[in-house]
Amino acid sequence: LQYPGDVKKLSEVLSPTIGLITGAGKAHVEHFRSVREIAKEKLKLVAGMNADSKILINGDSAPLRGEANSRTGYDFIQYGKGNPDRDYCATDVAIRGIDGLEFQLNYPKSQGVTGERKDDSSLLLESRLNSEGNVYNILGASASTLEIGIYPTDVKKGVDILPLSQRLNPIEFPGGVVIDDT
């Protein structure tokens, strides 16, 4: 996202069947008048999507949630932390420093692949990623994969990843630990 109209053009060309909008913040404000305008632009993702496409949004992002609620004809799937009104909700979030993070993912009972037990609507997710922002990244990615029918056990395996080099990567040495975020 750089300029107004970018998202709509890409959506119309690609015709995605699932979309994930992680937030609307000041990162792109240089070409937009406000964060609300950024949220509006990001929601133009629906332009190339069919009526049965899945659109997930970070429900904890007030600008996104507000713009999504003002649109009719779309069923936005919301994810967020600590709010049971979200379709996918992270609870019991624990940031364990260099040991990563964990949280309980609560998701709709109707989700799951044929043959998957439908009474399980909660999944403990653990990752070696180690920041609050990564809770939202993992939550959005996990919700998206559950929506397309990936087994919850595979989602659990998929989030146990190492930080990228130079992105909050702990480096241990005799006498201490350095967090490399260069």
C-alpha positions in Angstrom: 0.0 0.0 0.0 1.5 3.2 -1.1 -1.0 5.3 -2.9 -4.8 5.6 -3.0 -6.3 3.1 -5.4 -3.4 0.6 -5.1 -5.4 -2.0 -3.1 -8.5 -1.9 -5.4 -6.4 -2.3 -8.5 -4.5 -5.3 -7.1 -7.7 -6.9 -5.8 -9.4 -6.6 -9.2 -6.5 -8.1 -11.0 -5.9 -11.0 -8.5 -9.5 -11.7 -7.4 -8.5 -13.1 -4.0 -10.8 -15.6 -2.2 -9.4 -14.8 1.3 -8.0 -11.5 2.6 -6.3 -10.6 5.8 -6.0 -7.0 6.9 -3.8 -6.7 9.9 -4.3 -3.1 10.8 -4.5 0.6 9.8 -1.9 2.8 11.3 0.3 5.8 10.5 2.9 3.8 8.4 1.3 4.9 5.1 0.0 8.3 6.2 2.4 10.2 3.8 0.0 9.6 0.9 -3.3 9.6 2.8 -5.0 12.4 4.8 -5.7 10.2 7.9 -5.5 6.8 9.4 -9.3 6.5 8.6 -8.4 7.0 4.9 -5.8 4.2 5.2 -8.5 1.9 6.7 -10.9 2.8 3.8 -8.2 2.0 1.3 -7.3 -1.3 2.8 -10.9 -2.4 2.9 -11.0 -1.8 -0.9 -9.6 -5.3 -0.9 -13.2 -6.4 -1.3 -13.3 -4.9 -4.8 -12.1 -8.0 -6.6 -13.5 -10.6 -4.2 -16.6 -12.8 -4.7 -19.5 -12.6 -2.2 -18.4 -15.9 -0.6 -14.8 -14.8 -0.1 -13.5 -14.6 3.4 -12.2 -11.2 4.7 -10.4 -11.2 8.1 -9.7 -8.0 9.9 -7.9 -7.0 13.1 -11.0 -6.2 15.2 -8.8 -4.4 17.7 -7.9 -1.8 15.2 -10.6 0.9 15.8 -10.2 2.5 12.3 -10.6 -0.9 10.5 -13.5 -2.0 12.7 -15.3 1.3 12.2 -14.9 1.3 8.4 -15.9 -2.4 8.2 -19.0 -1.8 10.3 -20.1 1.0 8.0 -20.0 -1.3 5.0 -23.0 -3.5 4.0 -23.0 -6.7 2.0 -19.7 -8.0 3.5 -19.2 -10.4 6.4 -16.0 -9.4 8.0 -14.4 -12.0 10.3 -12.8 -10.3 13.2 -9.8 -11.4 15.3 -8.3 -9.7 18.4 -7.1 -10.0 21.9 -9.2 -10.5 25.0 -12.5 -9.6 23.5 -14.9 -12.6 23.3 -17.0 -10.7 20.7 -14.3 -11.3 18.2 -14.6 -14.4 16.0 -11.1 -15.4 16.9 -9.8 -14.3 20.2 -6.4 -14.6 21.9 -6.6 -15.0 25.7 -4.1 -15.7 28.4 -1.4 -14.0 26.4 2.1 -14.5 27.9 5.2 -12.8 26.5 8.1 -14.9 27.8 10.9 -12.7 26.7 13.6 -14.6 24.8 11.6 -17.8 25.3 8.9 -16.5 23.0 5.2 -16.2 23.6 2.0 -18.2 24.1 -1.7 -17.7 24.1 -5.0 -19.5 24.0 -6.7 -19.1 20.6 -10.5 -19.3 20.9 -12.2 -19.9 17.7 -15.8 -20.7 16.4 -16.9 -24.3 17.1 -18.0 -24.7 13.5 -14.4 -24.4 12.2 -12.4 -27.4 11.4 -11.9 -29.9 8.7 -14.3 -32.8 8.2 -13.3 -35.4 10.7 -11.9 -32.9 13.1 -13.6 -32.8 16.5 -16.0 -29.9 16.5 -16.2 -29.5 20.3 -12.6 -28.2 20.5 -12.9 -24.4 20.2 -9.6 -23.5 21.9 -6.0 -24.1 21.0 -2.8 -23.3 22.9 -0.4 -21.6 20.5 3.3 -21.3 21.4 5.9 -19.5 19.3 9.6 -18.6 19.7 8.7 -15.1 18.3 8.9 -12.7 21.2 6.9 -9.6 21.0 3.4 -8.3 21.5 3.1 -7.4 17.9 3.7 -11.0 16.9 0.6 -12.1 18.9 -1.5 -10.2 16.3 0.6 -11.6 13.4 0.2 -15.2 14.7 -3.5 -14.6 15.6 -4.3 -13.3 12.1 -2.4 -16.0 10.3 -3.9 -18.7 12.5 -7.5 -17.4 12.0 -6.9 -17.3 8.2 -5.6 -20.9 8.0 -8.4 -22.2 10.2 -10.9 -20.4 7.9 -9.6 -22.3 4.8 -9.8 -25.6 6.6 -6.3 -26.3 7.9 -6.3 -28.6 10.9 -5.8 -26.9 14.2 -3.0 -29.3 15.0 -1.2 -28.1 11.9 -1.8 -24.5 12.8 -0.2 -25.2 16.2 2.9 -26.6 14.5 3.1 -23.8 11.9 3.4 -21.0 14.5 6.4 -22.5 16.2 9.0 -20.5 14.2 12.2 -18.7 14.9 12.5 -14.9 14.6 14.1 -13.7 11.4 17.7 -12.7 11.5 18.0 -9.2 13.0 14.3 -9.0 14.0 14.1 -9.2 17.8 16.4 -12.2 17.6 18.0 -13.2 21.0 21.7 -14.0 20.8 23.1 -15.6 23.9 26.7 -15.4 24.9 28.6 -16.0 28.1 27.4 -13.4 30.6 24.2 -12.2 28.8 21.8 -12.0 26.0 21.6 -9.4 23.3 18.4 -8.8 21.4 19.4 -8.1 17.7 16.9 -5.8 16.1 19.2 -4.1 13.7 
